[in-house]
Amino acid sequence: MTDNFLRLAGVVTEKPTFKTSPSGVEHCNLSIEHRSMQEEAGLPRNAFCYMPVAISGPLASQLKNKLSKGMHIRVSGFITYHQSKNKPGKLVLHAQYIEQI
């Protein structure tokens, strides 16, 4: 299996954080809040989630002074599981494309 693609629109919920790795790669982390009305089994359903987003490399560098809390964006990329030592694991959307909407 190789399919792993997610596109999600939402509002940036916090000020994006930017860091540069020791190897010189720019990284950005932020979260978006998604709310929408979807149809399931012929009935309307509210859909809601928070999704952490990781942006790396040239895309992170391009967005350094363009992303802010409250901005409406559409993000697409792949998801992966992140787990830190003392926190529960979570799915993270690794952005390959971002647009303001």
N, C-alpha and C positions, 0 to 999 in steps of 0.2 A: 504494500500500500504506500502511495506517495502523496495522495491528495491531502493538503493541509492549507486551507485558505479561508480567511475570515475578513469580512468587510462590515464595519460597524460605525454608525454615526452617533455622536453624542457631544456632551458639553465637558470641557476640561474642568475638573473639580478642584484642582490645586495648582499652585504655581509650579511649572515644570522645573525639574532640577537638571542641571548640566554638569557633567564631569568629564575629565580627560583621563584615559587610562595611562599607566606608565609607558605603554607602547605608542602613545600619541593618538589613540582613537577616541573621538568625541562620542559621548553617550548622553542620552536624555531619558528621563523617566517622568511619567505623568499618569494620571488616571482619568478616564472618561466615564460619565454617567449616561446611560442609554435609556430612553423611555419611548415606547411606541405602542400602537394598537395593531395587533396581528390577528389573522384569522386562523382558527384551529377547529377542525371538525365542523366547519360551517358556522362557527360562532366567534364573536369578537373576544379577544383576550389581551389584557394589558401585559406588555413585556417590559421588564426593568432589569438592569444589571449595572454593576460597576466593573470596569475592565482596566487593569493596569496595562500600560503601553510602554514598551522599550523601543527606543530609536537609537541607531548606532551609525557611525561612519559619516560619509558625506551628507546624508539626509539630516542627521542631527546638527551638523555644522550649518547647513542652509537654514534651519529653523530656529537657530539660537536666539534671535531677537524678534521672532515672529509669533511664537506661541505664548499664550497667556491664559490665566484662569478666567473661566466664563466663555471662552471662545467655542463656537460650534464647529466641529471638525468631522471629517469622514476619514477613517483609517482603514487600510487594508494591509494584510500581511499574513504571517503564519502564527499559530499559537504553540506554546510549549509550557511545560510545567517547571516552575521555579520553586525551590525549597531552600530556606536558610536554616541555619543550625537551631535557632531557638524559636522559630515561628512556623505556623502551619504552612503547607505548600499552597500554591495558587497557580492558576493559568495566567499567562501573560501573552498579550498580543505584541509580536515583534513587527513593527511597522516597516513596510517597504514602500508605501505611498501614503501621503497625507494631503488633504485639501481642506481649506476653510469653506464652510457652507453657510 
